[in-house]
Amino acid sequence: MNTDMSDLVIEKIIQAVAILQETGVDVWLTFVRETSANGDPVLPLIYGPASLTWQSALIVARTGERIAIIGHYDAETARQTGAYDTVIPYHESISPHLLGVLARLDPKQIAVNYSVNDEHADGLSHGLYQVLQGYLQGTPYAGRLISAEAIIGALRGRKTAGELARIGAAVAATDDIYRRTFAWVRPGLTEQEVGSFMHQLLAEAGGDTAWSREGCPIVNAGPDSAVGHSGPTDRVLLPGQILHLDFGVKLDGYCSDIQRLAYLLAPGESAAPPAVQHAFATEVAAIDAAVAALRPGARGIDVDAAARAVVTGAGYESYLYATGHHLGRNAHDGGGVLGPAWERYGESPFRSVEVGHVYTLEPGLMAAGYGYMGIEEDVVVTPDGVEFLGERQTDLILIPER
């Protein structure tokens, strides 16, 4: 395994022990099989990029023990992670080894990876849960399984120094690609040509897209361009329109997620029209409001409400998504959300903000006749508030005819 990645896995495993001690949960069990086909989202954090083939149990105990019970062909890879004190290989059946470890640890609670609120904590399939219950049948441990949602949410959310460095590098690469793109872009290009140019710059940076390549970047030229999770089209960039870009870079396993805005000056214009300026100022003010509310201990729902009130108070319709989300190994990284109390978000908006959380802030609105207005910033929560991880956009980029 890559040494830097192994160091990161060790950081996260040590962090997991501290979270178990904090929550009072005795054992956290990640139970998987054939992860190349159906990988648990937490594996990159606690095992790294390698796959596990046979049924495998990665056990973290509140006492500090870290145990891997895995097929014998995977044993050396597990040892190389440096994250597990004990690696127990097996040949025919995992169950006697698993039951032996549980009997020795005798946990009162065993957290396993299912969740009704967080897809990143829901890696244990229903079928494999039934297999596990079959192994535990007749033991006291069958009735001691609980959700690992809180443990995984804390582990994904609380970024270590190594994780912050990787996110920061991805943000820096994204800022550079945006600078070069806006220096190059002009009316007459298509959305697809803008997307292709950004992909070329991404290849030069040695990174990957933070979500599916077909829809990264999202390019919206003017008021008739479809807003949402769709790829660039052959729509032409025209003077007098807003150009909205949503783009993220993935470097060394960690992501950025940033939106930027420009206005394509019409003939005779030296500034954007007042309606565009008002919409842009509202966006900046909404992010300011989110930043002011985003403090350790705040709830996601309250941060969302602060930003949303600025947008609706300025006369625009409320946007139909959350103000922000966690950012890390994925562009949408699980845990809580800075969102409203809508059914689709479950309990996620009621999670508390913590130091070390990395969020996007992305209120949005439609400037009628000009196009979609969306700025998205990446920030990390500090003891006193937040820090922007890149160059914040506070001025509307103006694109002249070339």
LOSE-461759 format. One record per residue (C-alpha): residue in one letter; z, y, x. Coordinates in Angstrom, 2 decimals, decimal comma. Layout:
residues N
resn A; c3 Z; c2 Y; c1 X
...
This chain:
residues 402
resn M; c3 0,00; c2 0,00; c1 0,00
resn N; c3 -0,70; c2 3,57; c1 1,09
resn T; c3 2,47; c2 4,87; c1 2,82
resn D; c3 2,54; c2 8,14; c1 0,87
resn M; c3 2,20; c2 6,31; c1 -2,43
resn S; c3 4,89; c2 3,81; c1 -1,43
resn D; c3 7,23; c2 6,72; c1 -0,63
resn L; c3 6,53; c2 8,14; c1 -4,07
resn V; c3 7,31; c2 4,82; c1 -5,78
resn I; c3 10,61; c2 4,63; c1 -3,88
resn E; c3 11,43; c2 8,21; c1 -4,98
resn K; c3 10,88; c2 7,26; c1 -8,61
resn I; c3 12,82; c2 3,98; c1 -8,41
resn I; c3 15,80; c2 5,78; c1 -6,92
resn Q; c3 15,48; c2 8,35; c1 -9,69
resn A; c3 15,42; c2 5,54; c1 -12,26
resn V; c3 18,76; c2 4,22; c1 -11,02
resn A; c3 20,28; c2 7,68; c1 -11,45
resn I; c3 18,89; c2 7,90; c1 -14,99
resn L; c3 20,45; c2 4,53; c1 -15,90
resn Q; c3 23,77; c2 5,74; c1 -14,54
resn E; c3 23,43; c2 8,94; c1 -16,54
resn T; c3 22,56; c2 7,14; c1 -19,79
resn G; c3 24,97; c2 4,23; c1 -19,31
resn V; c3 22,23; c2 1,63; c1 -19,81
resn D; c3 22,91; c2 -1,46; c1 -17,69
resn V; c3 19,37; c2 -2,77; c1 -17,10
resn W; c3 15,84; c2 -1,51; c1 -17,50
resn L; c3 13,28; c2 -4,32; c1 -17,73
resn T; c3 9,54; c2 -3,76; c1 -17,43
resn F; c3 7,86; c2 -6,99; c1 -18,56
resn V; c3 4,09; c2 -7,23; c1 -18,00
resn R; c3 1,13; c2 -9,57; c1 -17,45
resn E; c3 -2,51; c2 -9,17; c1 -16,36
resn T; c3 -2,03; c2 -5,46; c1 -15,84
resn S; c3 -5,62; c2 -4,92; c1 -14,77
resn A; c3 -6,50; c2 -5,56; c1 -18,42
resn N; c3 -3,43; c2 -4,15; c1 -20,19
resn G; c3 -1,36; c2 -2,08; c1 -17,81
resn D; c3 1,97; c2 -0,56; c1 -18,75
resn P; c3 1,73; c2 3,25; c1 -18,28
resn V; c3 4,94; c2 3,29; c1 -16,24
resn L; c3 3,69; c2 0,88; c1 -13,55
resn P; c3 2,09; c2 3,52; c1 -11,27
resn L; c3 5,51; c2 5,20; c1 -11,05
resn I; c3 7,61; c2 2,12; c1 -10,28
resn Y; c3 5,11; c2 -0,26; c1 -8,66
resn G; c3 2,10; c2 1,72; c1 -7,49
resn P; c3 -1,63; c2 1,13; c1 -7,96
resn A; c3 -1,67; c2 -2,65; c1 -7,47
resn S; c3 -2,10; c2 -5,02; c1 -10,41
resn L; c3 0,30; c2 -7,74; c1 -11,48
resn T; c3 -1,29; c2 -10,98; c1 -12,61
resn W; c3 1,16; c2 -13,48; c1 -14,06
resn Q; c3 4,11; c2 -12,59; c1 -16,28
resn S; c3 6,23; c2 -10,26; c1 -14,17
resn A; c3 9,65; c2 -8,68; c1 -14,59
resn L; c3 10,55; c2 -5,48; c1 -12,75
resn I; c3 14,28; c2 -4,97; c1 -13,16
resn V; c3 16,28; c2 -1,84; c1 -12,32
resn A; c3 20,04; c2 -2,10; c1 -12,75
resn R; c3 22,61; c2 0,62; c1 -13,18
resn T; c3 24,40; c2 -0,83; c1 -10,13
resn G; c3 21,42; c2 0,16; c1 -7,99
resn E; c3 19,84; c2 -3,29; c1 -7,70
resn R; c3 16,05; c2 -3,45; c1 -7,96
resn I; c3 14,60; c2 -6,89; c1 -8,56
resn A; c3 10,98; c2 -8,05; c1 -8,93
resn I; c3 10,35; c2 -11,49; c1 -10,44
resn I; c3 6,63; c2 -12,11; c1 -10,07
resn G; c3 3,98; c2 -14,73; c1 -9,41
resn H; c3 4,05; c2 -15,95; c1 -5,83
resn Y; c3 0,57; c2 -14,57; c1 -5,07
resn D; c3 1,81; c2 -11,04; c1 -5,84
resn A; c3 5,05; c2 -11,33; c1 -3,88
resn E; c3 3,86; c2 -9,74; c1 -0,64
resn T; c3 2,47; c2 -6,71; c1 -2,46
resn A; c3 5,81; c2 -6,27; c1 -4,22
resn R; c3 7,62; c2 -6,40; c1 -0,89
resn Q; c3 5,28; c2 -3,82; c1 0,58
resn T; c3 6,21; c2 -1,28; c1 -2,08
resn G; c3 9,63; c2 -1,05; c1 -0,43
resn A; c3 11,05; c2 -0,34; c1 -3,87
resn Y; c3 12,64; c2 -3,73; c1 -4,64
resn D; c3 15,64; c2 -5,12; c1 -2,78
resn T; c3 14,96; c2 -8,60; c1 -4,08
resn V; c3 11,56; c2 -10,18; c1 -4,71
resn I; c3 11,71; c2 -13,53; c1 -6,47
resn P; c3 8,35; c2 -15,37; c1 -6,53
resn Y; c3 7,75; c2 -18,16; c1 -9,02
resn H; c3 5,09; c2 -20,83; c1 -9,59
resn E; c3 5,19; c2 -22,39; c1 -13,05
resn S; c3 7,57; c2 -20,38; c1 -15,20
resn I; c3 9,28; c2 -17,01; c1 -14,98
resn S; c3 11,92; c2 -17,78; c1 -17,59
resn P; c3 14,53; c2 -19,63; c1 -15,48
resn H; c3 14,48; c2 -16,90; c1 -12,85
resn L; c3 14,67; c2 -14,13; c1 -15,46
resn L; c3 17,52; c2 -15,80; c1 -17,32
resn G; c3 19,35; c2 -16,42; c1 -14,05
resn V; c3 19,18; c2 -12,74; c1 -13,06
resn L; c3 20,30; c2 -11,61; c1 -16,52
resn A; c3 23,19; c2 -14,08; c1 -16,51
resn R; c3 24,33; c2 -12,69; c1 -13,16
resn L; c3 24,00; c2 -9,03; c1 -14,20
resn D; c3 25,27; c2 -9,71; c1 -17,76
resn P; c3 23,95; c2 -6,41; c1 -19,18
resn K; c3 25,30; c2 -5,12; c1 -22,47
resn Q; c3 22,00; c2 -3,27; c1 -23,05
resn I; c3 18,52; c2 -4,11; c1 -21,76
resn A; c3 16,01; c2 -1,29; c1 -22,13
resn V; c3 12,42; c2 -2,50; c1 -22,60
resn N; c3 9,23; c2 -0,50; c1 -22,89
resn Y; c3 8,62; c2 0,14; c1 -26,58
resn S; c3 8,66; c2 3,50; c1 -28,33
resn V; c3 7,77; c2 5,02; c1 -31,69
resn N; c3 7,44; c2 8,56; c1 -30,25
resn D; c3 5,99; c2 8,29; c1 -26,76
resn E; c3 2,83; c2 6,35; c1 -25,92
resn H; c3 3,74; c2 6,42; c1 -22,24
resn A; c3 6,94; c2 4,49; c1 -23,01
resn D; c3 5,21; c2 1,96; c1 -25,27
resn G; c3 3,70; c2 -0,36; c1 -22,67
resn L; c3 5,23; c2 -3,64; c1 -23,87
resn S; c3 2,73; c2 -5,25; c1 -26,23
resn H; c3 3,94; c2 -6,86; c1 -29,43
resn G; c3 2,76; c2 -10,26; c1 -28,25
resn L; c3 4,57; c2 -10,01; c1 -24,93
resn Y; c3 7,69; c2 -8,78; c1 -26,73
resn Q; c3 7,58; c2 -12,00; c1 -28,75
resn V; c3 7,22; c2 -14,00; c1 -25,52
resn L; c3 10,27; c2 -12,24; c1 -24,10
resn Q; c3 12,27; c2 -12,87; c1 -27,26
resn G; c3 11,33; c2 -16,54; c1 -27,01
resn Y; c3 12,69; c2 -16,71; c1 -23,47
resn L; c3 15,92; c2 -15,01; c1 -24,57
resn Q; c3 16,41; c2 -17,14; c1 -27,67
resn G; c3 19,80; c2 -18,82; c1 -27,65
resn T; c3 21,25; c2 -16,33; c1 -25,17
resn P; c3 23,31; c2 -13,22; c1 -25,95
resn Y; c3 20,57; c2 -11,06; c1 -24,44
resn A; c3 18,12; c2 -11,50; c1 -27,33
resn G; c3 20,21; c2 -9,06; c1 -29,36
resn R; c3 20,71; c2 -6,56; c1 -26,56
resn L; c3 17,19; c2 -5,16; c1 -26,27
resn I; c3 16,82; c2 -1,41; c1 -26,84
resn S; c3 13,99; c2 1,08; c1 -26,39
resn A; c3 13,43; c2 2,47; c1 -22,88
resn E; c3 11,92; c2 5,63; c1 -24,36
resn A; c3 14,68; c2 7,93; c1 -23,08
resn I; c3 14,63; c2 6,37; c1 -19,61
resn I; c3 10,86; c2 6,55; c1 -19,21
resn G; c3 10,70; c2 10,04; c1 -20,71
resn A; c3 13,23; c2 11,26; c1 -18,15
resn L; c3 11,49; c2 9,42; c1 -15,31
resn R; c3 8,05; c2 10,83; c1 -16,15
resn G; c3 9,37; c2 14,29; c1 -16,98
resn R; c3 11,64; c2 15,01; c1 -14,02
resn K; c3 9,15; c2 15,54; c1 -11,23
resn T; c3 10,23; c2 14,78; c1 -7,67
resn A; c3 9,26; c2 16,93; c1 -4,69
resn G; c3 6,47; c2 14,50; c1 -3,88
resn E; c3 5,07; c2 14,70; c1 -7,38
resn L; c3 5,22; c2 18,50; c1 -7,47
resn A; c3 3,31; c2 18,68; c1 -4,20
resn R; c3 0,54; c2 16,52; c1 -5,65
resn I; c3 0,35; c2 18,50; c1 -8,89
resn G; c3 0,26; c2 21,72; c1 -6,87
resn A; c3 -2,67; c2 20,42; c1 -4,82
resn A; c3 -4,57; c2 19,51; c1 -8,00
resn V; c3 -3,90; c2 22,97; c1 -9,44
resn A; c3 -5,10; c2 24,65; c1 -6,22
resn A; c3 -8,31; c2 22,62; c1 -6,28
resn T; c3 -8,86; c2 23,61; c1 -9,93
resn D; c3 -8,30; c2 27,30; c1 -9,20
resn D; c3 -10,89; c2 27,13; c1 -6,42
resn I; c3 -13,45; c2 25,41; c1 -8,65
resn Y; c3 -12,92; c2 28,04; c1 -11,34
resn R; c3 -13,37; c2 30,90; c1 -8,82
resn R; c3 -16,64; c2 29,44; c1 -7,57
resn T; c3 -17,87; c2 28,66; c1 -11,07
resn F; c3 -17,31; c2 32,15; c1 -12,44
resn A; c3 -18,96; c2 33,66; c1 -9,36
resn W; c3 -22,05; c2 31,53; c1 -10,12
resn V; c3 -22,29; c2 31,43; c1 -13,91
resn R; c3 -24,69; c2 33,69; c1 -15,81
resn P; c3 -26,28; c2 34,02; c1 -19,24
resn G; c3 -29,19; c2 31,67; c1 -19,82
resn L; c3 -27,48; c2 28,57; c1 -18,46
resn T; c3 -26,51; c2 25,76; c1 -20,79
resn E; c3 -23,02; c2 24,35; c1 -21,33
resn Q; c3 -24,24; c2 21,15; c1 -19,65
resn E; c3 -25,43; c2 23,03; c1 -16,58
resn V; c3 -22,00; c2 24,64; c1 -16,25
resn G; c3 -20,34; c2 21,23; c1 -16,54
resn S; c3 -22,67; c2 19,70; c1 -13,93
resn F; c3 -21,96; c2 22,53; c1 -11,50
resn M; c3 -18,22; c2 22,01; c1 -11,84
resn H; c3 -18,68; c2 18,27; c1 -11,27
resn Q; c3 -20,53; c2 19,05; c1 -8,03
resn L; c3 -17,64; c2 21,21; c1 -6,85
resn L; c3 -15,19; c2 18,49; c1 -7,85
resn A; c3 -17,08; c2 15,94; c1 -5,73
resn E; c3 -16,85; c2 18,31; c1 -2,76
resn A; c3 -13,08; c2 18,53; c1 -3,31
resn G; c3 -12,80; c2 14,74; c1 -3,30
resn G; c3 -11,09; c2 14,58; c1 -6,66
resn D; c3 -11,66; c2 13,06; c1 -10,07
resn T; c3 -11,52; c2 14,54; c1 -13,55
resn A; c3 -8,10; c2 14,64; c1 -15,20
resn W; c3 -9,52; c2 13,05; c1 -18,36
resn S; c3 -12,83; c2 11,42; c1 -19,27
resn R; c3 -15,66; c2 12,84; c1 -17,18
resn E; c3 -17,87; c2 13,30; c1 -20,25
resn G; c3 -15,44; c2 15,83; c1 -21,72
resn C; c3 -14,08; c2 17,41; c1 -18,55
resn P; c3 -14,85; c2 20,25; c1 -18,44
resn I; c3 -14,93; c2 21,28; c1 -22,05
resn V; c3 -17,40; c2 24,17; c1 -22,19
resn N; c3 -17,51; c2 26,46; c1 -25,24
resn A; c3 -20,21; c2 29,14; c1 -25,28
resn G; c3 -19,93; c2 31,47; c1 -28,25
resn P; c3 -18,55; c2 31,12; c1 -31,78
resn D; c3 -20,66; c2 28,12; c1 -32,83
resn S; c3 -19,67; c2 25,81; c1 -29,98
resn A; c3 -17,49; c2 22,90; c1 -31,15
resn V; c3 -13,88; c2 23,40; c1 -30,08
resn G; c3 -11,92; c2 20,29; c1 -29,15
resn H; c3 -12,24; c2 17,14; c1 -27,12
resn S; c3 -16,02; c2 17,05; c1 -26,79
resn G; c3 -18,39; c2 17,41; c1 -23,87
resn P; c3 -20,78; c2 20,23; c1 -22,99
resn T; c3 -24,02; c2 20,47; c1 -24,98
resn D; c3 -27,43; c2 22,07; c1 -24,43
resn R; c3 -26,15; c2 25,25; c1 -26,10
resn V; c3 -27,23; c2 28,32; c1 -24,09
resn L; c3 -24,77; c2 30,92; c1 -22,80
resn L; c3 -25,73; c2 34,26; c1 -24,37
resn P; c3 -24,68; c2 37,84; c1 -23,63
resn G; c3 -22,02; c2 39,16; c1 -25,98
resn Q; c3 -20,17; c2 35,85; c1 -26,21
resn I; c3 -16,96; c2 34,34; c1 -24,91
resn L; c3 -17,18; c2 31,50; c1 -22,39
resn H; c3 -14,18; c2 29,16; c1 -22,65
resn L; c3 -13,60; c2 26,37; c1 -20,11
resn D; c3 -10,99; c2 23,59; c1 -20,17
resn F; c3 -10,87; c2 21,60; c1 -16,94
resn G; c3 -8,48; c2 19,42; c1 -14,98
resn V; c3 -8,57; c2 17,79; c1 -11,55
resn K; c3 -6,92; c2 14,54; c1 -10,54
resn L; c3 -5,94; c2 14,29; c1 -6,86
resn D; c3 -3,78; c2 11,58; c1 -5,29
resn G; c3 -2,92; c2 10,28; c1 -8,75
resn Y; c3 -1,73; c2 13,61; c1 -10,23
resn C; c3 -3,41; c2 16,08; c1 -12,55
resn S; c3 -3,95; c2 19,72; c1 -13,39
resn D; c3 -4,99; c2 20,98; c1 -16,83
resn I; c3 -6,15; c2 24,60; c1 -16,97
resn Q; c3 -8,21; c2 26,72; c1 -19,37
resn R; c3 -9,96; c2 29,94; c1 -18,44
resn L; c3 -11,85; c2 32,66; c1 -20,30
resn A; c3 -14,77; c2 34,93; c1 -19,50
resn Y; c3 -16,87; c2 37,36; c1 -21,48
resn L; c3 -20,64; c2 37,54; c1 -20,99
resn L; c3 -21,45; c2 41,24; c1 -21,00
resn A; c3 -24,22; c2 42,35; c1 -23,34
resn P; c3 -26,82; c2 44,90; c1 -22,15
resn G; c3 -25,21; c2 48,30; c1 -21,76
resn E; c3 -21,64; c2 46,94; c1 -21,81
resn S; c3 -19,21; c2 47,52; c1 -18,97
resn A; c3 -16,22; c2 46,05; c1 -20,82
resn A; c3 -15,57; c2 43,56; c1 -23,58
resn P; c3 -15,55; c2 44,87; c1 -27,17
resn P; c3 -12,15; c2 45,89; c1 -28,61
resn A; c3 -11,95; c2 42,74; c1 -30,77
resn V; c3 -12,32; c2 40,54; c1 -27,70
resn Q; c3 -9,83; c2 42,61; c1 -25,73
resn H; c3 -7,31; c2 42,35; c1 -28,57
resn A; c3 -7,75; c2 38,59; c1 -28,81
resn F; c3 -7,33; c2 38,17; c1 -25,06
resn A; c3 -4,22; c2 40,40; c1 -25,00
resn T; c3 -2,76; c2 38,28; c1 -27,81
resn E; c3 -3,32; c2 35,12; c1 -25,74
resn V; c3 -1,54; c2 36,61; c1 -22,75
resn A; c3 1,33; c2 37,81; c1 -24,93
resn A; c3 1,68; c2 34,36; c1 -26,53
resn I; c3 2,01; c2 32,76; c1 -23,11
resn D; c3 4,55; c2 35,44; c1 -22,14
resn A; c3 6,57; c2 34,49; c1 -25,22
resn A; c3 6,42; c2 30,80; c1 -24,35
resn V; c3 7,54; c2 31,55; c1 -20,78
resn A; c3 10,48; c2 33,60; c1 -22,06
resn A; c3 11,58; c2 30,72; c1 -24,31
resn L; c3 10,95; c2 27,92; c1 -21,81
resn R; c3 14,38; c2 27,41; c1 -20,24
resn P; c3 16,45; c2 24,35; c1 -19,37
resn G; c3 18,09; c2 23,16; c1 -22,59
resn A; c3 15,52; c2 24,74; c1 -24,92
resn R; c3 13,80; c2 22,51; c1 -27,46
resn G; c3 10,06; c2 22,12; c1 -27,50
resn I; c3 9,91; c2 23,22; c1 -31,14
resn D; c3 11,50; c2 26,57; c1 -30,27
resn V; c3 9,11; c2 27,27; c1 -27,38
resn D; c3 6,19; c2 26,49; c1 -29,69
resn A; c3 7,53; c2 28,76; c1 -32,40
resn A; c3 7,85; c2 31,69; c1 -29,99
resn A; c3 4,22; c2 31,47; c1 -28,87
resn R; c3 2,85; c2 30,68; c1 -32,34
resn A; c3 4,58; c2 33,72; c1 -33,85
resn V; c3 2,71; c2 36,03; c1 -31,48
resn V; c3 -0,66; c2 34,61; c1 -32,51
resn T; c3 -0,01; c2 34,71; c1 -36,27
resn G; c3 1,76; c2 38,06; c1 -35,99
resn A; c3 -1,41; c2 39,53; c1 -34,50
resn G; c3 -3,36; c2 38,44; c1 -37,57
resn Y; c3 -4,91; c2 35,19; c1 -36,32
resn E; c3 -4,67; c2 31,77; c1 -37,91
resn S; c3 -2,12; c2 29,37; c1 -36,45
resn Y; c3 -3,63; c2 26,93; c1 -33,96
resn L; c3 -3,63; c2 23,27; c1 -34,99
resn Y; c3 -2,05; c2 21,69; c1 -31,92
resn A; c3 1,06; c2 21,99; c1 -29,76
resn T; c3 1,62; c2 24,99; c1 -27,50
resn G; c3 2,12; c2 22,69; c1 -24,50
resn H; c3 2,66; c2 19,21; c1 -23,17
resn H; c3 3,98; c2 17,45; c1 -20,09
resn L; c3 1,65; c2 17,23; c1 -17,09
resn G; c3 1,78; c2 14,72; c1 -14,25
resn R; c3 0,04; c2 11,43; c1 -13,62
resn N; c3 -1,90; c2 12,15; c1 -16,81
resn A; c3 -3,09; c2 15,42; c1 -18,27
resn H; c3 -0,96; c2 14,52; c1 -21,31
resn D; c3 2,03; c2 12,93; c1 -19,63
resn G; c3 4,35; c2 11,78; c1 -22,39
resn G; c3 7,95; c2 12,64; c1 -23,07
resn G; c3 8,63; c2 15,71; c1 -25,20
resn V; c3 6,08; c2 18,21; c1 -26,44
resn L; c3 6,19; c2 21,97; c1 -26,94
resn G; c3 5,04; c2 21,59; c1 -30,51
resn P; c3 5,86; c2 22,09; c1 -34,18
resn A; c3 7,73; c2 19,63; c1 -36,41
resn W; c3 4,59; c2 17,88; c1 -37,62
resn E; c3 4,67; c2 14,21; c1 -38,58
resn R; c3 2,19; c2 13,24; c1 -35,87
resn Y; c3 4,57; c2 14,42; c1 -33,15
resn G; c3 7,55; c2 12,39; c1 -34,38
resn E; c3 10,76; c2 13,37; c1 -32,60
resn S; c3 8,95; c2 14,69; c1 -29,51
resn P; c3 9,26; c2 18,44; c1 -30,37
resn F; c3 13,05; c2 18,09; c1 -30,50
resn R; c3 13,38; c2 16,92; c1 -26,88
resn S; c3 15,15; c2 19,32; c1 -24,54
resn V; c3 13,46; c2 21,03; c1 -21,62
resn E; c3 14,84; c2 20,08; c1 -18,18
resn V; c3 14,59; c2 21,35; c1 -14,64
resn G; c3 11,64; c2 19,68; c1 -12,92
resn H; c3 9,55; c2 19,33; c1 -16,07
resn V; c3 5,93; c2 20,41; c1 -15,67
resn Y; c3 4,23; c2 21,74; c1 -18,80
resn T; c3 0,98; c2 23,26; c1 -19,88
resn L; c3 1,11; c2 26,42; c1 -21,97
resn E; c3 -2,01; c2 26,72; c1 -24,13
resn P; c3 -1,87; c2 28,76; c1 -27,33
resn G; c3 -5,28; c2 29,52; c1 -28,78
resn L; c3 -7,16; c2 31,53; c1 -31,37
resn M; c3 -10,67; c2 32,25; c1 -32,62
resn A; c3 -12,17; c2 35,67; c1 -31,97
resn A; c3 -14,51; c2 35,91; c1 -34,95
resn G; c3 -18,12; c2 36,36; c1 -33,94
resn Y; c3 -17,41; c2 35,91; c1 -30,24
resn G; c3 -15,91; c2 32,48; c1 -29,66
resn Y; c3 -12,77; c2 30,50; c1 -28,96
resn M; c3 -9,97; c2 32,10; c1 -26,94
resn G; c3 -7,80; c2 29,67; c1 -25,01
resn I; c3 -5,85; c2 30,24; c1 -21,81
resn E; c3 -3,91; c2 27,30; c1 -20,38
resn E; c3 -1,41; c2 27,62; c1 -17,55
resn D; c3 0,52; c2 24,94; c1 -15,66
resn V; c3 4,20; c2 25,71; c1 -15,03
resn V; c3 7,27; c2 23,97; c1 -13,64
resn V; c3 10,73; c2 24,53; c1 -15,12
resn T; c3 13,33; c2 25,89; c1 -12,69
resn P; c3 17,07; c2 26,53; c1 -13,19
resn D; c3 16,23; c2 30,14; c1 -14,11
resn G; c3 13,04; c2 29,69; c1 -16,11
resn V; c3 9,56; c2 28,74; c1 -15,00
resn E; c3 7,22; c2 29,08; c1 -12,05
resn F; c3 3,45; c2 29,20; c1 -12,42
resn L; c3 1,82; c2 26,50; c1 -10,34
resn G; c3 -1,43; c2 28,38; c1 -9,82
resn E; c3 -3,09; c2 31,74; c1 -10,23
resn R; c3 -2,27; c2 32,93; c1 -13,74
resn Q; c3 -5,08; c2 34,57; c1 -15,74
resn T; c3 -4,00; c2 37,97; c1 -17,02
resn D; c3 -7,39; c2 39,71; c1 -16,90
resn L; c3 -10,50; c2 38,72; c1 -18,80
resn I; c3 -13,29; c2 37,72; c1 -16,44
resn L; c3 -16,46; c2 39,75; c1 -17,08
resn I; c3 -19,82; c2 38,12; c1 -16,35
resn P; c3 -22,73; c2 40,55; c1 -15,95
resn E; c3 -26,36; c2 39,71; c1 -16,48
resn R; c3 -27,79; c2 38,61; c1 -13,15
